[in-house]
């Protein structure tokens, strides 16, 4: 090798400083690995006063240093700590000062949560396409219920919060607890069984069960997963009792929230929804009292006006007696005058006239007229009272007739109304098919059943 060729090769070499090399490597890594997803286990976790997180992701064969700055780690909903398995979305980079190959993490979630989220979205779409989230599928909550059921853990914070609110707002409400697991392998089956059992015995209590609250306190997606199971969702939909879903905190949403008749952001809020504040009840009773007083006052005024009208139409019996007395006096005067003329005209007829006068004595007639007037005066108030009673009887009969035509009276005689859904009444066996769910409306409550056979006309 000659000297000139060696000098030429030395002149062609590109020599980097350490800083330049690290900078060039950083740019190449960030250019070719702009965004990557990495799964591993956290170790060497630290969080200095700056609020940034620094840790190592490792698996059985390797490890890599990671940094997650404060603005990104504030959105993490679980506790990142030693040994937690995670999935990270990150940018591959290099820390130039130390030459450390590292990940700059933008998003962090627990391992397995991604698959759970996919399963959640798939079930949500399926049930929504079936119409189970529509407002028409929801049942109304009872007004001021006297007895409710609670499906939750007997030792969790949810039952304590619900009982505290109900004790404050409506202490006389009867509460039946259906204890279940609210996370873990047994939770789904226990919740489904509790909902169905509560529906089955709802009418056996002295005070029938009127609604259910199901739920628990907050937690991770994995902790709340039993409330995202299809079996729980369908048990809620099939329930004849209205159901309030109270799972987690305000930011937590589960499939149960979407299919329930009402969603409450927290267990305490569910207790607020189903109960009535005593102060509100007092105001309501005061309103009823005022309305009743006003109704009675108006009724009395109406009856007084009717009485005044009837009094104006009636002639005063005293004036009638005075008129009759005056008329009798006139007649008596005329008779006396006639008698005198008769006597003076013909003495021969005096005996005959006298006998006739005895026969038609004005005093006797006057006495008879007065007796008749007295009878009429006594009978008139009785006739008025009789007329009023007859009018009351007619009004009562009209009310009974109106009640007999009421649909509730028909239900009370043992008849019922069958519906395929809330808007379609079944009047023909051809309107349903085997397997359809039908609702039978009775005077007290409803029955939900499934068609197993059809006898068509």
C-alpha positions in Angstrom: 0.0 0.0 0.0 1.5 3.3 -1.0 1.5 6.3 1.1 -0.7 8.4 -1.2 -3.6 5.9 -1.3 -3.6 5.7 2.5 -3.8 9.5 2.8 -6.7 9.5 0.3 -8.7 7.0 2.4 -8.0 9.0 5.5 -9.2 12.2 3.8 -12.5 10.4 2.8 -13.4 9.3 6.4 -16.3 11.1 8.1 -15.5 11.5 11.7 -18.4 12.2 14.2 -18.3 13.6 17.6 -20.2 11.7 20.2 -22.9 14.3 20.3 -23.2 14.3 16.5 -23.4 10.5 16.4 -26.1 10.4 19.1 -28.1 13.1 17.3 -27.8 11.3 13.9 -29.0 8.0 15.6 -31.9 9.8 17.3 -33.1 11.3 14.0 -32.9 8.0 12.3 -34.9 6.2 15.0 -37.6 8.8 15.2 -37.9 8.9 11.4 -38.3 5.1 11.0 -40.2 4.4 14.2 -42.5 7.4 14.5 -45.2 5.4 16.5 -44.9 1.9 17.9 -47.0 -0.2 20.3 -45.0 -2.1 22.9 -46.2 -4.6 25.6 -44.2 -5.3 28.7 -43.9 -5.2 32.5 -43.0 -2.1 34.4 -39.9 -2.1 36.6 -37.6 0.5 38.1 -40.5 3.0 38.3 -39.8 6.5 39.5 -41.7 9.8 39.6 -39.6 12.9 40.6 -41.1 16.2 41.7 -41.4 17.3 38.1 -44.3 14.9 37.7 -42.7 13.0 34.8 -42.5 9.2 34.9 -39.4 7.1 34.3 -39.3 3.3 34.2 -38.2 0.2 32.3 -40.4 -2.0 30.2 -39.2 -5.6 30.2 -40.1 -9.1 29.1 -38.3 -12.5 29.6 -35.6 -11.6 27.1 -35.0 -7.9 27.1 -35.7 -4.4 28.5 -35.9 -0.8 27.3 -35.9 2.5 29.2 -39.1 4.6 29.0 -40.1 8.2 29.7 -43.7 9.5 30.0 -44.0 13.2 30.6 -46.5 14.8 32.9 -48.9 16.1 30.3 -49.4 12.5 29.0 -49.3 10.5 32.3 -52.2 12.6 33.8 -54.7 10.8 31.6 -53.7 7.3 32.9 -56.6 5.9 35.0 -54.7 3.1 36.8 -51.8 3.1 39.2 -48.6 2.5 37.2 -46.3 0.5 39.5 -43.7 -2.2 39.7 -44.8 -5.5 38.0 -47.9 -4.1 36.2 -48.2 -5.4 32.7 -49.0 -2.6 30.2 -49.4 -1.7 26.5 -47.7 1.5 25.5 -48.0 3.7 22.4 -44.7 5.5 22.1 -42.1 7.1 19.9 -38.7 5.4 19.6 -36.0 7.8 20.5 -32.5 8.2 22.0 -31.5 10.3 25.0 -28.5 12.0 23.6 -26.8 13.0 26.9 -26.3 9.4 27.9 -26.7 7.6 24.6 -29.7 5.7 26.0 -32.0 4.0 23.6 -35.6 4.7 24.9 -39.3 5.1 24.4 -41.1 8.4 24.7 -44.6 7.1 25.8 -47.7 9.0 24.7 -50.4 6.6 25.9 -50.4 3.8 28.5 -53.0 1.1 29.3 -53.1 -2.1 31.2 -52.4 -5.2 29.1 -55.6 -6.8 28.0 -57.7 -3.6 28.3 -57.5 -3.1 24.5 -59.2 -6.5 23.9 -61.8 -5.7 26.6 -62.5 -2.4 24.9 -63.0 -4.1 21.6 -65.4 -6.6 23.1 -67.2 -3.8 24.8 -67.7 -1.9 21.6 -68.8 -5.0 19.7 -71.5 -5.9 22.2 -72.6 -2.3 22.4 -73.1 -2.2 18.6 -74.9 -5.6 18.6 -77.4 -4.7 21.4 -77.9 -1.2 19.9 -78.8 -2.8 16.5 -81.4 -5.0 18.3 -83.1 -1.8 19.6 -82.3 -2.5 23.3 -81.0 1.0 23.9 -84.0 2.8 22.4 -86.2 5.0 24.7 -89.3 2.9 23.7 -87.7 -0.1 25.4 -87.4 1.7 28.7 -89.8 1.3 31.6 -90.9 4.2 33.8 -89.6 4.3 37.3 -92.4 4.1 40.0 -93.4 7.3 41.7 -92.6 7.3 45.4 -92.0 3.5 45.7 -92.5 1.9 49.1 -90.2 -1.1 48.4 -87.1 -1.5 46.3 -84.4 -4.1 45.8 -80.6 -3.5 45.6 -78.3 -5.9 43.7 -74.8 -5.3 44.9 -72.0 -6.4 47.2 -73.1 -6.4 50.9 -69.7 -5.1 52.0 -68.9 -2.5 49.3 -69.1 1.3 49.4 -72.1 1.3 47.1 -74.6 -0.2 49.5 -73.4 2.1 52.3 -73.8 5.2 50.0 -77.3 4.1 48.9 -78.5 3.3 52.4 -77.2 6.7 53.7 -79.1 8.6 51.1 -82.4 6.6 51.5 -82.2 7.0 55.3 -81.9 10.8 54.9 -84.5 11.2 52.1 -87.1 8.4 52.7 -86.5 6.4 55.9 -89.8 4.6 55.7 -88.9 2.9 52.4 -88.5 -0.9 52.6 -85.2 -2.2 51.1 -84.3 -5.8 50.1 -80.6 -6.5 49.5 -79.7 -9.2 47.0 -76.0 -9.8 47.8 -73.8 -10.6 44.8 -70.2 -10.5 43.8 -69.5 -7.4 41.7 -66.2 -8.5 40.1 -64.5 -11.8 39.4 -65.6 -15.0 37.7 -68.7 -15.6 39.8 -70.1 -12.1 39.5 -71.9 -12.4 36.1 -73.9 -15.5 37.1 -74.8 -14.1 40.5 -76.0 -10.8 39.1 -78.2 -12.5 36.5 -79.6 -14.9 39.1 -80.4 -12.1 41.6 -82.3 -10.1 38.9 -84.4 -13.0 37.9 -85.0 -14.1 41.5 -86.1 -10.6 42.5 -88.6 -10.5 39.6 -89.9 -14.0 40.5 -90.7 -13.1 44.1 -91.6 -9.4 43.6 -95.3 -9.9 44.3 -94.9 -12.2 47.3 -94.0 -9.5 49.7 -96.7 -7.8 51.8 -95.5 -4.6 50.1 -94.6 -5.7 46.5 -91.2 -5.0 45.2 -91.4 -2.1 42.7 -87.9 -1.4 41.3 -84.2 -2.5 41.4 -80.9 -0.8 41.7 -77.9 -2.7 40.4 -74.3 -1.5 40.6 -71.1 -1.0 42.5 -68.4 1.7 43.2 -65.7 2.7 40.7 -62.9 0.6 39.4 -60.9 -0.3 36.3 -62.5 -1.6 33.2 -61.5 -5.2 34.3 -63.1 -4.6 37.7 -66.4 -3.4 36.1 -66.4 -6.1 33.4 -69.2 -8.2 34.8 -71.6 -5.3 34.0 -70.5 -5.5 30.4 -71.4 -9.1 30.0 -74.3 -9.9 27.5 -76.0 -12.2 30.0 -76.3 -9.4 32.5 -77.6 -7.0 29.8 -80.3 -9.4 28.7 -81.4 -10.1 32.2 -81.9 -6.4 32.7 -83.9 -6.1 29.5 -86.1 -9.1 30.4 -86.8 -7.7 33.9 -90.4 -6.7 34.5 -89.2 -4.5 37.4 -87.7 -1.1 36.3 -84.0 -1.1 36.8 -81.5 1.7 37.6 -77.9 1.0 36.7 -75.4 2.7 39.0 -72.0 1.4 38.1 -68.8 3.2 39.0 -68.3 6.9 38.8 -69.7 9.6 36.4 -67.0 8.9 33.8 -67.6 5.1 33.8 -70.0 3.7 31.3 -71.0 0.0 31.0 -73.4 -2.0 28.8 -75.7 -2.2 31.9 -76.0 1.6 31.8 -77.3 1.5 28.2 -79.9 -1.3 28.6 -81.2 -0.2 32.0 -84.4 1.8 32.3 -82.4 4.6 33.9 -78.7 5.2 34.3 -77.3 6.9 37.5 -73.8 8.3 37.5 -73.1 7.0 41.0 -74.9 4.7 43.5 -75.8 7.7 45.6 -77.4 9.3 42.6 -79.4 6.2 42.0 -80.8 6.5 45.6 -81.7 10.1 44.9 -83.5 9.1 41.7 -85.7 6.4 43.2 -86.6 8.2 46.5 -88.6 11.2 47.4 -87.3 13.8 49.8 -89.5 14.2 52.9 -89.5 17.9 52.6 -90.7 17.6 49.0 -93.5 15.2 50.2 -94.5 17.8 52.9 -94.7 20.5 50.2 -96.7 18.1 48.0 -99.1 17.3 50.9 -99.5 21.0 51.7 -100.4 21.6 48.0 -102.9 18.8 48.1 -104.4 20.3 51.3 -104.7 23.8 49.8 -106.3 22.3 46.6 -108.8 20.3 48.7 -109.7 23.4 50.7 -110.2 25.4 47.6 -112.3 22.6 46.0 -114.5 22.4 49.1 -114.9 26.2 49.3 -115.9 26.3 45.6 -118.3 23.4 46.1 -120.0 25.2 49.1 -120.2 28.4 47.1 -121.8 26.6 44.2 -124.3 24.9 46.4 -125.1 28.2 48.1 -125.7 29.8 44.7 -128.0 27.0 43.7 -129.9 27.4 47.0 -130.3 31.1 46.5 -131.6 30.5 43.0 -134.1 28.0 44.3 -135.2 30.4 47.1 -135.8 33.2 44.6 -138.0 30.9 42.5 -140.1 29.8 45.5 -143.0 32.1 46.5 -143.1 33.1 50.2 -145.8 31.0 51.9 -146.6 33.9 54.2 -147.4 36.2 51.3 -149.6 33.5 49.8 -151.5 33.1 53.1 -152.0 36.9 53.3 -153.4 36.9 49.7 -155.7 34.0 50.5 -156.8 35.7 53.7 -157.5 39.0 51.9 -159.4 37.2 49.2 -161.4 35.3 51.8 -162.2 38.6 53.5 -163.4 39.9 50.2 -165.5 36.9 49.6 -166.9 37.0 53.1 -167.9 40.6 52.6 -169.6 39.8 49.3 -171.5 37.0 50.8 -172.7 39.0 53.8 -173.8 41.8 51.4 -175.6 39.2 49.2 -177.2 37.7 52.3 -178.5 41.0 53.5 -179.9 41.8 50.0 -181.4 38.3 49.9 -183.0 38.8 53.3 -184.3 42.2 52.4 -185.5 41.0 49.1 -187.6 38.1 50.3 -188.5 37.3 53.8 -190.3 34.3 52.5 -187.0 32.8 51.4 -185.2 33.6 54.6 -185.6 30.1 56.0 -184.5 28.5 52.8 -181.7 31.0 52.5 -180.7 30.5 56.1 -180.5 26.7 55.6 -178.4 27.2 52.5 -176.2 29.6 54.3 -175.7 27.0 57.0 -174.8 24.5 54.3 -172.4 26.8 52.6 -171.2 28.6 55.8 -168.2 30.8 54.9 -166.6 30.1 58.2 -166.5 26.3 57.4 -165.0 27.0 54.0 -162.5 29.5 55.5 -161.5 26.8 58.0 -161.1 24.2 55.2 -159.0 26.7 53.1 -156.8 27.5 56.0 -156.3 23.8 56.7 -155.4 23.2 53.1 -153.0 26.1 53.1 -151.4 24.8 56.2 -150.9 21.4 54.6 -149.3 23.0 51.5 -147.0 25.0 53.7 -145.8 21.9 55.5 -145.4 19.8 52.3 -143.5 22.4 50.3 -140.1 22.0 52.2 -140.4 18.2 52.0 -141.0 18.3 48.3 -137.9 20.5 47.9 -135.7 18.1 50.0 -137.1 15.1 48.0 -136.2 16.8 44.7 -132.6 17.4 45.9 -132.3 13.8 47.0 -133.6 12.6 43.6 -130.9 14.8 41.8 -128.2 13.3 44.0 -129.3 9.8 43.2 -129.3 10.5 39.5 -125.8 11.9 39.8 -124.6 8.8 41.7 -126.1 6.5 39.1 -124.4 8.4 36.3 -121.0 8.0 38.2 -121.6 4.3 38.6 -122.4 4.0 34.9 -119.2 5.9 34.0 -117.2 3.6 36.3 -118.7 0.5 34.7 -117.5 1.7 31.3 -113.9 2.3 32.6 -111.2 -0.1 31.2 -110.0 -0.6 34.8 -113.4 -1.9 35.8 -113.2 -4.4 32.9 -109.8 -5.5 34.2 -111.3 -5.7 37.7 -113.8 -8.4 36.5 -111.0 -10.7 35.6 -110.3 -9.6 32.0 -106.8 -8.7 30.8 -105.0 -7.0 27.9 -102.2 -8.7 26.0 -99.6 -6.8 24.1 -96.8 -7.9 21.9 -94.9 -4.7 22.7 -95.9 -1.4 24.3 -97.8 -0.2 21.2 -99.5 -3.4 19.8 -102.4 -5.1 21.4 -102.8 -8.8 20.5 -106.4 -9.5 19.5 -105.8 -12.4 17.1 -103.6 -15.5 17.5 -102.2 -14.8 14.0 -100.6 -11.6 15.5 -97.9 -13.6 17.4 -95.4 -16.4 16.7 -93.9 -19.1 18.9 -91.1 -17.7 20.9 -92.5 -14.2 21.0 -92.4 -12.3 24.3 -95.9 -11.0 25.3 -97.0 -8.8 28.2 -100.4 -9.3 29.9 -101.8 -6.3 31.7 -104.0 -7.1 34.7 -105.8 -4.8 37.1 -102.8 -5.0 39.4 -99.4 -5.4 37.6 -98.3 -7.1 34.4 -97.2 -10.6 33.4 -94.4 -11.2 30.9 -94.5 -14.6 29.1 -93.2 -16.4 26.1 -95.5 -18.0 23.4 -94.8 -21.8 23.3 -97.8 -22.9 21.2 -100.6 -21.2 19.2 -104.1 -22.4 18.5 -105.2 -20.3 15.5 -108.8 -19.7 14.6 
